[in-house]
Structures are given as C-alpha cells and as structure tokens.
C-alpha cells in the first residue's frame, strides 16, 4: 500500500497513477511502486533450547525417541513460518538429548 506524502491518506492506483482518496494528490507510478516476486522463501533461524536449566522446566510428553527408543521427551512450540501457518513442535529426549521436530 502506498500512502499520500501530504495527508497520509491511502493512495489508489488509477490509470498508471497513484491518487490520494483523501486530498486528491496524484503522482505517476514508478518502478519502486511495483510488487516484486521472489521464487525463494527465506526460512527463519531455528532456536534450539540448549540451556540445561531451561530444559528441565519444560513439559514432557510420552513419545518414542528415534535415536534411543526412550519414551519420554521434553517439548516446546515455535512459530517458524508465517502467522497463518501452524506452529512446529520440538522434542528433546530426556535420556540421550536428541532433538527433533514434528509438524502438525
């Protein structure tokens, strides 16, 4: 969205120009106003809980560890993608410390 530099009203596209609905200010559309399309999606960095004191306070779940077959793991949720997508649940084995994730 573009906003008017004079009154801060919303500008709309009309006939190759941007026009303010509030005060009538008009300017030509230039290349900086065009939407840019990207083919790549940038993933945000994953934060892993490494502090042993914090891990001990996390809730536990009964789930089988893919590494050692232990059936208890700490778990936590992280929003890794857009807000309209579901959270990712992380698990850390209480026995061997392996960390893995599960998508809903």
N, C-alpha and C positions, 0 to 999 in steps of 0.2 A: 504494500500500500504506500501511496505517496501522500504527503501532507503539504498543504499550502505554506510557502515561506512567509506569507504576510499575516494570515489569520489563524494558521494551524488547522484549518478545516480539511476534510477529506477531499482529495482530488480524484476525478474520474477520467477515464480515457474516452476521448470522443474525436473521431476523425484525425487521428495522428497527433492529437494534442492532449495535454492534461489540463483539466479545467476544475477550478475550485467550486464546489457546490454552494459554499457559503458567501464568498465575496466576489466570485467571478474571475479571479486571476487565471490567466492562461499562459501556458508555455509549451513549446514543442517537445515531443518525446525524443530522447536521445538514446544512445546505446547503453548508458548506465542504468536506464529505467527498465530494460528488458530482463525477463527472467532468465536465469542460467540453469541449464540442465546438466546434471552430472551422472555418469554411469557408475561411479564408485560410491559406496556407502562407507562412511567412516565409523568404525567401532570405537567406543569409548574404552578407556583403560579399565581393566578389571581390578578391583581392590580385593585383595585376599587378607583375611584376618590372620596375622602372624603372631600377635602378642598373646602369649600363653595365658596371661591373666584374663584377657577378654574372652578367650575361647572357653574357659572353664565356666563362665557365666552364661553362655549361650544355651538355648534349649536343646534337648536331644530328641532324636527320632529313632524308631526301630526300622532300620534299612540295612540291607546287606552291602558291605564294602566290596568293591570289585577287586581289591588287592588282596585282602587277608581273610575275607569271609566273616569278619566280625559283624554283629548285627546292631550295633549302636553307633550313632554318629551325631555330632553337633550340626546344627543347620542355621542358616540365615538367608534373608531375601535381599536382592539388589535389583534396582531398575537400571538395566543396561541399555535399553533401546528407547524408542520414543515412548512418551507417556501413555499413549493409547495401546501399547502392547503389554503383555503380561510380564510380571517380574520373573527373575531367574532364581531358583532355589539352589543354594550351595550347601554341600555336605562335607564334613571332615570327620574321618574315622577316629573314634576315641582310642583305638588300640595302636594303629600304625601311622596315623596322621595324614593319610592320603586325602586330598581334596578333589571333589568332582562336582559337577553341576547337573541340574535336571530342569528341563523346560516344561512348562505346563501346556 
